[in-house]
Amino acid sequence: MEIHYFAAARAAAGTDRETVDPDRVPATLGELLDARAAHHRGTTDAGMTLAEVFARCTFLVDGRNSPRDTPLAGAQRVDVLPPFAGG
C-alpha cells in the first residue's frame, strides 16, 4: 500500500510518499495513522507533529473520503490531505 502525504503532512513526515508492506498493513485507517505518527518524529516549520497534522486532515482510501474506522483490507493507496489555503 502507498501512502501519499501532501502539504503540511509531507513536511511533518519528511517524505511525499511511502510504501507499507502488504503483510504489515493494519486493519483500519486509524491504526495506520497511529503507526505512522509514532514512526515519524519530524515537524512542520510551525512545529506541528504528524499526529497534530493528522487531526486536521481529510483521508482518501483508494480515492474515497474515509474516516479512521475504514477497513484497509485490499486498499492500495491512502492520500493524506491537510486543509489547503485558497480553497
mmCIF file as gemmi writes it, N, C-alpha and C atoms, coordinates in Angstrom:
data_model
loop_
_atom_site.group_PDB
_atom_site.id
_atom_site.type_symbol
_atom_site.label_atom_id
_atom_site.label_alt_id
_atom_site.label_comp_id
_atom_site.label_asym_id
_atom_site.label_entity_id
_atom_site.label_seq_id
_atom_site.pdbx_PDB_ins_code
_atom_site.Cartn_x
_atom_site.Cartn_y
_atom_site.Cartn_z
_atom_site.occupancy
_atom_site.B_iso_or_equiv
_atom_site.pdbx_formal_charge
_atom_site.auth_seq_id
_atom_site.auth_asym_id
_atom_site.pdbx_PDB_model_num
ATOM 1 N N . MET Axp A 1 ? 0.837 -1.164 0 1 0 ? 1 A 1
ATOM 2 C CA . MET Axp A 1 ? 0 0 0 1 0 ? 1 A 1
ATOM 3 C C . MET Axp A 1 ? 0.891 1.238 0 1 0 ? 1 A 1
ATOM 4 N N . GLU Axp A 2 ? 0.478 2.233 -0.767 1 0 ? 2 A 1
ATOM 5 C CA . GLU Axp A 2 ? 1.198 3.503 -0.788 1 0 ? 2 A 1
ATOM 6 C C . GLU Axp A 2 ? 0.442 4.54 0.021 1 0 ? 2 A 1
ATOM 7 N N . ILE Axp A 3 ? 1.205 5.341 0.757 1 0 ? 3 A 1
ATOM 8 C CA . ILE Axp A 3 ? 0.658 6.49 1.47 1 0 ? 3 A 1
ATOM 9 C C . ILE Axp A 3 ? 1.256 7.725 0.82 1 0 ? 3 A 1
ATOM 10 N N . HIS Axp A 4 ? 0.405 8.653 0.41 1 0 ? 4 A 1
ATOM 11 C CA . HIS Axp A 4 ? 0.848 9.894 -0.211 1 0 ? 4 A 1
ATOM 12 C C . HIS Axp A 4 ? 0.522 11.046 0.731 1 0 ? 4 A 1
ATOM 13 N N . TYR Axp A 5 ? 1.56 11.813 1.09 1 0 ? 5 A 1
ATOM 14 C CA . TYR Axp A 5 ? 1.42 12.941 2.002 1 0 ? 5 A 1
ATOM 15 C C . TYR Axp A 5 ? 1.472 14.242 1.213 1 0 ? 5 A 1
ATOM 16 N N . PHE Axp A 6 ? 0.616 15.184 1.559 1 0 ? 6 A 1
ATOM 17 C CA . PHE Axp A 6 ? 0.575 16.468 0.883 1 0 ? 6 A 1
ATOM 18 C C . PHE Axp A 6 ? 0.77 17.595 1.891 1 0 ? 6 A 1
ATOM 19 N N . ALA Axp A 7 ? 1.351 18.691 1.428 1 0 ? 7 A 1
ATOM 20 C CA . ALA Axp A 7 ? 1.5 19.945 2.182 1 0 ? 7 A 1
ATOM 21 C C . ALA Axp A 7 ? 2.099 19.716 3.578 1 0 ? 7 A 1
ATOM 22 N N . ALA Axp A 8 ? 1.411 20.125 4.639 1 0 ? 8 A 1
ATOM 23 C CA . ALA Axp A 8 ? 1.955 20.022 6 1 0 ? 8 A 1
ATOM 24 C C . ALA Axp A 8 ? 2.22 18.574 6.399 1 0 ? 8 A 1
ATOM 25 N N . ALA Axp A 9 ? 1.419 17.641 5.913 1 0 ? 9 A 1
ATOM 26 C CA . ALA Axp A 9 ? 1.66 16.224 6.227 1 0 ? 9 A 1
ATOM 27 C C . ALA Axp A 9 ? 2.992 15.776 5.619 1 0 ? 9 A 1
ATOM 28 N N . ARG Axp A 10 ? 3.281 16.233 4.424 1 0 ? 10 A 1
ATOM 29 C CA . ARG Axp A 10 ? 4.562 15.914 3.782 1 0 ? 10 A 1
ATOM 30 C C . ARG Axp A 10 ? 5.714 16.496 4.596 1 0 ? 10 A 1
ATOM 31 N N . ALA Axp A 11 ? 5.553 17.721 5.065 1 0 ? 11 A 1
ATOM 32 C CA . ALA Axp A 11 ? 6.615 18.354 5.859 1 0 ? 11 A 1
ATOM 33 C C . ALA Axp A 11 ? 6.857 17.592 7.157 1 0 ? 11 A 1
ATOM 34 N N . ALA Axp A 12 ? 5.804 17.208 7.858 1 0 ? 12 A 1
ATOM 35 C CA . ALA Axp A 12 ? 5.959 16.506 9.136 1 0 ? 12 A 1
ATOM 36 C C . ALA Axp A 12 ? 6.484 15.088 8.945 1 0 ? 12 A 1
ATOM 37 N N . ALA Axp A 13 ? 6.073 14.421 7.873 1 0 ? 13 A 1
ATOM 38 C CA . ALA Axp A 13 ? 6.537 13.058 7.611 1 0 ? 13 A 1
ATOM 39 C C . ALA Axp A 13 ? 7.952 13.042 7.043 1 0 ? 13 A 1
ATOM 40 N N . GLY Axp A 14 ? 8.359 14.152 6.437 1 0 ? 14 A 1
ATOM 41 C CA . GLY Axp A 14 ? 9.689 14.213 5.836 1 0 ? 14 A 1
ATOM 42 C C . GLY Axp A 14 ? 9.779 13.486 4.499 1 0 ? 14 A 1
ATOM 43 N N . THR Axp A 15 ? 8.626 13.178 3.909 1 0 ? 15 A 1
ATOM 44 C CA . THR Axp A 15 ? 8.582 12.497 2.62 1 0 ? 15 A 1
ATOM 45 C C . THR Axp A 15 ? 7.229 12.758 1.972 1 0 ? 15 A 1
ATOM 46 N N . ASP Axp A 16 ? 7.169 12.619 0.668 1 0 ? 16 A 1
ATOM 47 C CA . ASP Axp A 16 ? 5.881 12.811 -0.003 1 0 ? 16 A 1
ATOM 48 C C . ASP Axp A 16 ? 5.109 11.505 -0.168 1 0 ? 16 A 1
ATOM 49 N N . ARG Axp A 17 ? 5.803 10.37 0.011 1 0 ? 17 A 1
ATOM 50 C CA . ARG Axp A 17 ? 5.117 9.077 -0.065 1 0 ? 17 A 1
ATOM 51 C C . ARG Axp A 17 ? 5.954 7.997 0.576 1 0 ? 17 A 1
ATOM 52 N N . GLU Axp A 18 ? 5.27 6.946 0.966 1 0 ? 18 A 1
ATOM 53 C CA . GLU Axp A 18 ? 5.964 5.773 1.479 1 0 ? 18 A 1
ATOM 54 C C . GLU Axp A 18 ? 5.114 4.545 1.186 1 0 ? 18 A 1
ATOM 55 N N . THR Axp A 19 ? 5.761 3.406 1.218 1 0 ? 19 A 1
ATOM 56 C CA . THR Axp A 19 ? 5.089 2.144 0.949 1 0 ? 19 A 1
ATOM 57 C C . THR Axp A 19 ? 5.071 1.307 2.215 1 0 ? 19 A 1
ATOM 58 N N . VAL Axp A 20 ? 3.916 0.73 2.503 1 0 ? 20 A 1
ATOM 59 C CA . VAL Axp A 20 ? 3.764 -0.176 3.638 1 0 ? 20 A 1
ATOM 60 C C . VAL Axp A 20 ? 3.65 -1.582 3.071 1 0 ? 20 A 1
ATOM 61 N N . ASP Axp A 21 ? 4.456 -2.484 3.58 1 0 ? 21 A 1
ATOM 62 C CA . ASP Axp A 21 ? 4.422 -3.876 3.159 1 0 ? 21 A 1
ATOM 63 C C . ASP Axp A 21 ? 3 -4.409 3.303 1 0 ? 21 A 1
ATOM 64 N N . PRO Axp A 22 ? 2.46 -5.043 2.262 1 0 ? 22 A 1
ATOM 65 C CA . PRO Axp A 22 ? 1.08 -5.548 2.338 1 0 ? 22 A 1
ATOM 66 C C . PRO Axp A 22 ? 0.828 -6.474 3.523 1 0 ? 22 A 1
ATOM 67 N N . ASP Axp A 23 ? 1.845 -7.186 3.967 1 0 ? 23 A 1
ATOM 68 C CA . ASP Axp A 23 ? 1.685 -8.082 5.116 1 0 ? 23 A 1
ATOM 69 C C . ASP Axp A 23 ? 1.673 -7.334 6.442 1 0 ? 23 A 1
ATOM 70 N N . ARG Axp A 24 ? 1.972 -6.038 6.42 1 0 ? 24 A 1
ATOM 71 C CA . ARG Axp A 24 ? 2.033 -5.235 7.648 1 0 ? 24 A 1
ATOM 72 C C . ARG Axp A 24 ? 0.994 -4.115 7.687 1 0 ? 24 A 1
ATOM 73 N N . VAL Axp A 25 ? 0.062 -4.135 6.771 1 0 ? 25 A 1
ATOM 74 C CA . VAL Axp A 25 ? -0.974 -3.111 6.75 1 0 ? 25 A 1
ATOM 75 C C . VAL Axp A 25 ? -1.942 -3.363 7.913 1 0 ? 25 A 1
ATOM 76 N N . PRO Axp A 26 ? -2.145 -2.372 8.768 1 0 ? 26 A 1
ATOM 77 C CA . PRO Axp A 26 ? -3.089 -2.54 9.883 1 0 ? 26 A 1
ATOM 78 C C . PRO Axp A 26 ? -4.52 -2.745 9.382 1 0 ? 26 A 1
ATOM 79 N N . ALA Axp A 27 ? -5.393 -3.124 10.288 1 0 ? 27 A 1
ATOM 80 C CA . ALA Axp A 27 ? -6.784 -3.421 9.936 1 0 ? 27 A 1
ATOM 81 C C . ALA Axp A 27 ? -7.562 -2.174 9.527 1 0 ? 27 A 1
ATOM 82 N N . THR Axp A 28 ? -7.28 -1.032 10.16 1 0 ? 28 A 1
ATOM 83 C CA . THR Axp A 28 ? -8.062 0.173 9.883 1 0 ? 28 A 1
ATOM 84 C C . THR Axp A 28 ? -7.163 1.367 9.564 1 0 ? 28 A 1
ATOM 85 N N . LEU Axp A 29 ? -7.771 2.362 8.972 1 0 ? 29 A 1
ATOM 86 C CA . LEU Axp A 29 ? -7.063 3.606 8.68 1 0 ? 29 A 1
ATOM 87 C C . LEU Axp A 29 ? -6.528 4.232 9.961 1 0 ? 29 A 1
ATOM 88 N N . GLY Axp A 30 ? -7.318 4.246 11.021 1 0 ? 30 A 1
ATOM 89 C CA . GLY Axp A 30 ? -6.873 4.829 12.292 1 0 ? 30 A 1
ATOM 90 C C . GLY Axp A 30 ? -5.624 4.156 12.838 1 0 ? 30 A 1
ATOM 91 N N . GLU Axp A 31 ? -5.583 2.847 12.744 1 0 ? 31 A 1
ATOM 92 C CA . GLU Axp A 31 ? -4.392 2.117 13.204 1 0 ? 31 A 1
ATOM 93 C C . GLU Axp A 31 ? -3.181 2.462 12.345 1 0 ? 31 A 1
ATOM 94 N N . LEU Axp A 32 ? -3.396 2.608 11.045 1 0 ? 32 A 1
ATOM 95 C CA . LEU Axp A 32 ? -2.303 3.008 10.149 1 0 ? 32 A 1
ATOM 96 C C . LEU Axp A 32 ? -1.793 4.398 10.522 1 0 ? 32 A 1
ATOM 97 N N . LEU Axp A 33 ? -2.712 5.333 10.732 1 0 ? 33 A 1
ATOM 98 C CA . LEU Axp A 33 ? -2.319 6.698 11.076 1 0 ? 33 A 1
ATOM 99 C C . LEU Axp A 33 ? -1.568 6.748 12.398 1 0 ? 33 A 1
ATOM 100 N N . ASP Axp A 34 ? -2.029 6.009 13.387 1 0 ? 34 A 1
ATOM 101 C CA . ASP Axp A 34 ? -1.339 5.972 14.681 1 0 ? 34 A 1
ATOM 102 C C . ASP Axp A 34 ? 0.076 5.413 14.525 1 0 ? 34 A 1
ATOM 103 N N . ALA Axp A 35 ? 0.223 4.371 13.714 1 0 ? 35 A 1
ATOM 104 C CA . ALA Axp A 35 ? 1.543 3.769 13.497 1 0 ? 35 A 1
ATOM 105 C C . ALA Axp A 35 ? 2.476 4.732 12.769 1 0 ? 35 A 1
ATOM 106 N N . ARG Axp A 36 ? 1.965 5.42 11.768 1 0 ? 36 A 1
ATOM 107 C CA . ARG Axp A 36 ? 2.797 6.366 11.012 1 0 ? 36 A 1
ATOM 108 C C . ARG Axp A 36 ? 3.177 7.558 11.888 1 0 ? 36 A 1
ATOM 109 N N . ALA Axp A 37 ? 2.249 8.033 12.721 1 0 ? 37 A 1
ATOM 110 C CA . ALA Axp A 37 ? 2.547 9.159 13.617 1 0 ? 37 A 1
ATOM 111 C C . ALA Axp A 37 ? 3.62 8.782 14.625 1 0 ? 37 A 1
ATOM 112 N N . ALA Axp A 38 ? 3.589 7.551 15.11 1 0 ? 38 A 1
ATOM 113 C CA . ALA Axp A 38 ? 4.613 7.094 16.051 1 0 ? 38 A 1
ATOM 114 C C . ALA Axp A 38 ? 5.965 6.912 15.37 1 0 ? 38 A 1
ATOM 115 N N . HIS Axp A 39 ? 5.945 6.557 14.098 1 0 ? 39 A 1
ATOM 116 C CA . HIS Axp A 39 ? 7.182 6.305 13.354 1 0 ? 39 A 1
ATOM 117 C C . HIS Axp A 39 ? 7.9 7.604 12.967 1 0 ? 39 A 1
ATOM 118 N N . HIS Axp A 40 ? 7.14 8.591 12.499 1 0 ? 40 A 1
ATOM 119 C CA . HIS Axp A 40 ? 7.73 9.848 12.018 1 0 ? 40 A 1
ATOM 120 C C . HIS Axp A 40 ? 7.819 10.845 13.165 1 0 ? 40 A 1
ATOM 121 N N . ARG Axp A 41 ? 9.005 11.345 13.41 1 0 ? 41 A 1
ATOM 122 C CA . ARG Axp A 41 ? 9.237 12.256 14.528 1 0 ? 41 A 1
ATOM 123 C C . ARG Axp A 41 ? 9.53 13.683 14.093 1 0 ? 41 A 1
ATOM 124 N N . GLY Axp A 42 ? 9.415 13.974 12.806 1 0 ? 42 A 1
ATOM 125 C CA . GLY Axp A 42 ? 9.659 15.327 12.318 1 0 ? 42 A 1
ATOM 126 C C . GLY Axp A 42 ? 8.502 16.251 12.642 1 0 ? 42 A 1
ATOM 127 N N . THR Axp A 43 ? 8.681 17.517 12.306 1 0 ? 43 A 1
ATOM 128 C CA . THR Axp A 43 ? 7.634 18.515 12.494 1 0 ? 43 A 1
ATOM 129 C C . THR Axp A 43 ? 7.581 19.425 11.274 1 0 ? 43 A 1
ATOM 130 N N . THR Axp A 44 ? 6.503 20.164 11.183 1 0 ? 44 A 1
ATOM 131 C CA . THR Axp A 44 ? 6.39 21.192 10.156 1 0 ? 44 A 1
ATOM 132 C C . THR Axp A 44 ? 7.23 22.389 10.584 1 0 ? 44 A 1
ATOM 133 N N . ASP Axp A 45 ? 7.352 23.388 9.708 1 0 ? 45 A 1
ATOM 134 C CA . ASP Axp A 45 ? 8.065 24.619 10.081 1 0 ? 45 A 1
ATOM 135 C C . ASP Axp A 45 ? 7.397 25.311 11.275 1 0 ? 45 A 1
ATOM 136 N N . ALA Axp A 46 ? 6.102 25.089 11.437 1 0 ? 46 A 1
ATOM 137 C CA . ALA Axp A 46 ? 5.365 25.681 12.56 1 0 ? 46 A 1
ATOM 138 C C . ALA Axp A 46 ? 5.445 24.826 13.824 1 0 ? 46 A 1
ATOM 139 N N . GLY Axp A 47 ? 6.154 23.684 13.745 1 0 ? 47 A 1
ATOM 140 C CA . GLY Axp A 47 ? 6.354 22.846 14.916 1 0 ? 47 A 1
ATOM 141 C C . GLY Axp A 47 ? 5.289 21.783 15.153 1 0 ? 47 A 1
ATOM 142 N N . MET Axp A 48 ? 4.414 21.554 14.179 1 0 ? 48 A 1
ATOM 143 C CA . MET Axp A 48 ? 3.369 20.542 14.332 1 0 ? 48 A 1
ATOM 144 C C . MET Axp A 48 ? 3.915 19.152 14.018 1 0 ? 48 A 1
ATOM 145 N N . THR Axp A 49 ? 3.564 18.191 14.867 1 0 ? 49 A 1
ATOM 146 C CA . THR Axp A 49 ? 3.938 16.802 14.603 1 0 ? 49 A 1
ATOM 147 C C . THR Axp A 49 ? 2.976 16.212 13.569 1 0 ? 49 A 1
ATOM 148 N N . LEU Axp A 50 ? 3.327 15.049 13.075 1 0 ? 50 A 1
ATOM 149 C CA . LEU Axp A 50 ? 2.461 14.391 12.109 1 0 ? 50 A 1
ATOM 150 C C . LEU Axp A 50 ? 1.109 14.061 12.746 1 0 ? 50 A 1
ATOM 151 N N . ALA Axp A 51 ? 1.098 13.632 13.994 1 0 ? 51 A 1
ATOM 152 C CA . ALA Axp A 51 ? -0.17 13.356 14.678 1 0 ? 51 A 1
ATOM 153 C C . ALA Axp A 51 ? -1.042 14.608 14.747 1 0 ? 51 A 1
ATOM 154 N N . GLU Axp A 52 ? -0.435 15.754 15.012 1 0 ? 52 A 1
ATOM 155 C CA . GLU Axp A 52 ? -1.194 17.008 15.064 1 0 ? 52 A 1
ATOM 156 C C . GLU Axp A 52 ? -1.729 17.39 13.688 1 0 ? 52 A 1
ATOM 157 N N . VAL Axp A 53 ? -0.944 17.143 12.661 1 0 ? 53 A 1
ATOM 158 C CA . VAL Axp A 53 ? -1.402 17.407 11.293 1 0 ? 53 A 1
ATOM 159 C C . VAL Axp A 53 ? -2.556 16.468 10.952 1 0 ? 53 A 1
ATOM 160 N N . PHE Axp A 54 ? -2.425 15.188 11.288 1 0 ? 54 A 1
ATOM 161 C CA . PHE Axp A 54 ? -3.483 14.216 11.009 1 0 ? 54 A 1
ATOM 162 C C . PHE Axp A 54 ? -4.826 14.664 11.58 1 0 ? 54 A 1
ATOM 163 N N . ALA Axp A 55 ? -4.804 15.318 12.742 1 0 ? 55 A 1
ATOM 164 C CA . ALA Axp A 55 ? -6.051 15.746 13.391 1 0 ? 55 A 1
ATOM 165 C C . ALA Axp A 55 ? -6.84 16.734 12.533 1 0 ? 55 A 1
ATOM 166 N N . ARG Axp A 56 ? -6.174 17.35 11.565 1 0 ? 56 A 1
ATOM 167 C CA . ARG Axp A 56 ? -6.815 18.356 10.711 1 0 ? 56 A 1
ATOM 168 C C . ARG Axp A 56 ? -7.056 17.866 9.284 1 0 ? 56 A 1
ATOM 169 N N . CYS Axp A 57 ? -6.669 16.648 8.997 1 0 ? 57 A 1
ATOM 170 C CA . CYS Axp A 57 ? -6.662 16.147 7.625 1 0 ? 57 A 1
ATOM 171 C C . CYS Axp A 57 ? -7.951 15.462 7.206 1 0 ? 57 A 1
ATOM 172 N N . THR Axp A 58 ? -8.076 15.368 5.896 1 0 ? 58 A 1
ATOM 173 C CA . THR Axp A 58 ? -9.039 14.506 5.238 1 0 ? 58 A 1
ATOM 174 C C . THR Axp A 58 ? -8.234 13.354 4.667 1 0 ? 58 A 1
ATOM 175 N N . PHE Axp A 59 ? -8.808 12.157 4.678 1 0 ? 59 A 1
ATOM 176 C CA . PHE Axp A 59 ? -8.099 10.974 4.184 1 0 ? 59 A 1
ATOM 177 C C . PHE Axp A 59 ? -8.908 10.32 3.076 1 0 ? 59 A 1
ATOM 178 N N . LEU Axp A 60 ? -8.217 9.949 2.03 1 0 ? 60 A 1
ATOM 179 C CA . LEU Axp A 60 ? -8.827 9.211 0.941 1 0 ? 60 A 1
ATOM 180 C C . LEU Axp A 60 ? -8.212 7.822 0.901 1 0 ? 60 A 1
ATOM 181 N N . VAL Axp A 61 ? -9.04 6.807 0.912 1 0 ? 61 A 1
ATOM 182 C CA . VAL Axp A 61 ? -8.57 5.436 0.731 1 0 ? 61 A 1
ATOM 183 C C . VAL Axp A 61 ? -9.062 5.005 -0.641 1 0 ? 61 A 1
ATOM 184 N N . ASP Axp A 62 ? -8.117 4.761 -1.528 1 0 ? 62 A 1
ATOM 185 C CA . ASP Axp A 62 ? -8.435 4.429 -2.923 1 0 ? 62 A 1
ATOM 186 C C . ASP Axp A 62 ? -9.423 5.424 -3.521 1 0 ? 62 A 1
ATOM 187 N N . GLY Axp A 63 ? -9.191 6.714 -3.229 1 0 ? 63 A 1
ATOM 188 C CA . GLY Axp A 63 ? -9.964 7.789 -3.824 1 0 ? 63 A 1
ATOM 189 C C . GLY Axp A 63 ? -11.268 8.138 -3.134 1 0 ? 63 A 1
ATOM 190 N N . ARG Axp A 64 ? -11.586 7.462 -2.041 1 0 ? 64 A 1
ATOM 191 C CA . ARG Axp A 64 ? -12.845 7.737 -1.333 1 0 ? 64 A 1
ATOM 192 C C . ARG Axp A 64 ? -12.574 8.368 0.028 1 0 ? 64 A 1
ATOM 193 N N . ASN Axp A 65 ? -13.33 9.408 0.341 1 0 ? 65 A 1
ATOM 194 C CA . ASN Axp A 65 ? -13.221 10.051 1.645 1 0 ? 65 A 1
ATOM 195 C C . ASN Axp A 65 ? -13.481 9.001 2.724 1 0 ? 65 A 1
ATOM 196 N N . SER Axp A 66 ? -12.57 8.905 3.692 1 0 ? 66 A 1
ATOM 197 C CA . SER Axp A 66 ? -12.617 7.792 4.632 1 0 ? 66 A 1
ATOM 198 C C . SER Axp A 66 ? -12.357 8.228 6.065 1 0 ? 66 A 1
ATOM 199 N N . PRO Axp A 67 ? -13.203 7.793 7.016 1 0 ? 67 A 1
ATOM 200 C CA . PRO Axp A 67 ? -12.957 8.04 8.437 1 0 ? 67 A 1
ATOM 201 C C . PRO Axp A 67 ? -11.941 7.039 8.988 1 0 ? 67 A 1
ATOM 202 N N . ARG Axp A 68 ? -11.537 7.26 10.217 1 0 ? 68 A 1
ATOM 203 C CA . ARG Axp A 68 ? -10.5 6.431 10.847 1 0 ? 68 A 1
ATOM 204 C C . ARG Axp A 68 ? -10.886 4.959 10.96 1 0 ? 68 A 1
ATOM 205 N N . ASP Axp A 69 ? -12.166 4.643 11.017 1 0 ? 69 A 1
ATOM 206 C CA . ASP Axp A 69 ? -12.565 3.24 11.174 1 0 ? 69 A 1
ATOM 207 C C . ASP Axp A 69 ? -12.676 2.489 9.84 1 0 ? 69 A 1
ATOM 208 N N . THR Axp A 70 ? -12.237 3.097 8.767 1 0 ? 70 A 1
ATOM 209 C CA . THR Axp A 70 ? -12.285 2.45 7.446 1 0 ? 70 A 1
ATOM 210 C C . THR Axp A 70 ? -11.358 1.24 7.422 1 0 ? 70 A 1
ATOM 211 N N . PRO Axp A 71 ? -11.865 0.076 7.021 1 0 ? 71 A 1
ATOM 212 C CA . PRO Axp A 71 ? -11.002 -1.103 6.877 1 0 ? 71 A 1
ATOM 213 C C . PRO Axp A 71 ? -10.021 -0.909 5.717 1 0 ? 71 A 1
ATOM 214 N N . LEU Axp A 72 ? -8.823 -1.441 5.877 1 0 ? 72 A 1
ATOM 215 C CA . LEU Axp A 72 ? -7.799 -1.291 4.839 1 0 ? 72 A 1
ATOM 216 C C . LEU Axp A 72 ? -7.546 -2.572 4.044 1 0 ? 72 A 1
ATOM 217 N N . ALA Axp A 73 ? -8.271 -3.628 4.318 1 0 ? 73 A 1
ATOM 218 C CA . ALA Axp A 73 ? -8.07 -4.88 3.581 1 0 ? 73 A 1
ATOM 219 C C . ALA Axp A 73 ? -8.246 -4.623 2.091 1 0 ? 73 A 1
ATOM 220 N N . GLY Axp A 74 ? -7.215 -4.925 1.329 1 0 ? 74 A 1
ATOM 221 C CA . GLY Axp A 74 ? -7.249 -4.766 -0.119 1 0 ? 74 A 1
ATOM 222 C C . GLY Axp A 74 ? -6.994 -3.361 -0.62 1 0 ? 74 A 1
ATOM 223 N N . ALA Axp A 75 ? -6.861 -2.383 0.263 1 0 ? 75 A 1
ATOM 224 C CA . ALA Axp A 75 ? -6.624 -0.998 -0.171 1 0 ? 75 A 1
ATOM 225 C C . ALA Axp A 75 ? -5.231 -0.88 -0.788 1 0 ? 75 A 1
ATOM 226 N N . GLN Axp A 76 ? -5.132 -0.019 -1.794 1 0 ? 76 A 1
ATOM 227 C CA . GLN Axp A 76 ? -3.872 0.185 -2.494 1 0 ? 76 A 1
ATOM 228 C C . GLN Axp A 76 ? -3.202 1.525 -2.176 1 0 ? 76 A 1
ATOM 229 N N . ARG Axp A 77 ? -4.028 2.542 -1.828 1 0 ? 77 A 1
ATOM 230 C CA . ARG Axp A 77 ? -3.472 3.885 -1.653 1 0 ? 77 A 1
ATOM 231 C C . ARG Axp A 77 ? -4.258 4.657 -0.6 1 0 ? 77 A 1
ATOM 232 N N . VAL Axp A 78 ? -3.509 5.417 0.201 1 0 ? 78 A 1
ATOM 233 C CA . VAL Axp A 78 ? -4.084 6.357 1.158 1 0 ? 78 A 1
ATOM 234 C C . VAL Axp A 78 ? -3.496 7.735 0.846 1 0 ? 78 A 1
ATOM 235 N N . ASP Axp A 79 ? -4.361 8.725 0.669 1 0 ? 79 A 1
ATOM 236 C CA . ASP Axp A 79 ? -3.922 10.107 0.486 1 0 ? 79 A 1
ATOM 237 C C . ASP Axp A 79 ? -4.22 10.875 1.763 1 0 ? 79 A 1
ATOM 238 N N . VAL Axp A 80 ? -3.235 11.634 2.233 1 0 ? 80 A 1
ATOM 239 C CA . VAL Axp A 80 ? -3.353 12.444 3.442 1 0 ? 80 A 1
ATOM 240 C C . VAL Axp A 80 ? -3.396 13.901 3.013 1 0 ? 80 A 1
ATOM 241 N N . LEU Axp A 81 ? -4.572 14.52 3.185 1 0 ? 81 A 1
ATOM 242 C CA . LEU Axp A 81 ? -4.821 15.864 2.653 1 0 ? 81 A 1
ATOM 243 C C . LEU Axp A 81 ? -5.106 16.859 3.763 1 0 ? 81 A 1
ATOM 244 N N . PRO Axp A 82 ? -4.109 17.657 4.149 1 0 ? 82 A 1
ATOM 245 C CA . PRO Axp A 82 ? -4.369 18.736 5.106 1 0 ? 82 A 1
ATOM 246 C C . PRO Axp A 82 ? -5.234 19.803 4.444 1 0 ? 82 A 1
ATOM 247 N N . PRO Axp A 83 ? -5.817 20.703 5.244 1 0 ? 83 A 1
ATOM 248 C CA . PRO Axp A 83 ? -6.538 21.82 4.638 1 0 ? 83 A 1
ATOM 249 C C . PRO Axp A 83 ? -5.578 22.644 3.772 1 0 ? 83 A 1
ATOM 250 N N . PHE Axp A 84 ? -6.049 23.046 2.63 1 0 ? 84 A 1
ATOM 251 C CA . PHE Axp A 84 ? -5.229 23.857 1.728 1 0 ? 84 A 1
ATOM 252 C C . PHE Axp A 84 ? -5.732 25.301 1.729 1 0 ? 84 A 1
ATOM 253 N N . ALA Axp A 85 ? -4.804 26.241 1.718 1 0 ? 85 A 1
ATOM 254 C CA . ALA Axp A 85 ? -5.172 27.656 1.642 1 0 ? 85 A 1
ATOM 255 C C . ALA Axp A 85 ? -5.751 27.943 0.267 1 0 ? 85 A 1
ATOM 256 N N . GLY Axp A 86 ? -6.714 28.815 0.22 1 0 ? 86 A 1
ATOM 257 C CA . GLY Axp A 86 ? -7.263 29.237 -1.053 1 0 ? 86 A 1
ATOM 258 C C . GLY Axp A 86 ? -8.326 28.325 -1.622 1 0 ? 86 A 1
ATOM 259 N N . GLY Axp A 87 ? -8.8 27.347 -0.822 1 0 ? 87 A 1
ATOM 260 C CA . GLY Axp A 87 ? -9.915 26.527 -1.276 1 0 ? 87 A 1
ATOM 261 C C . GLY Axp A 87 ? -9.492 25.29 -1.909 1 0 ? 87 A 1
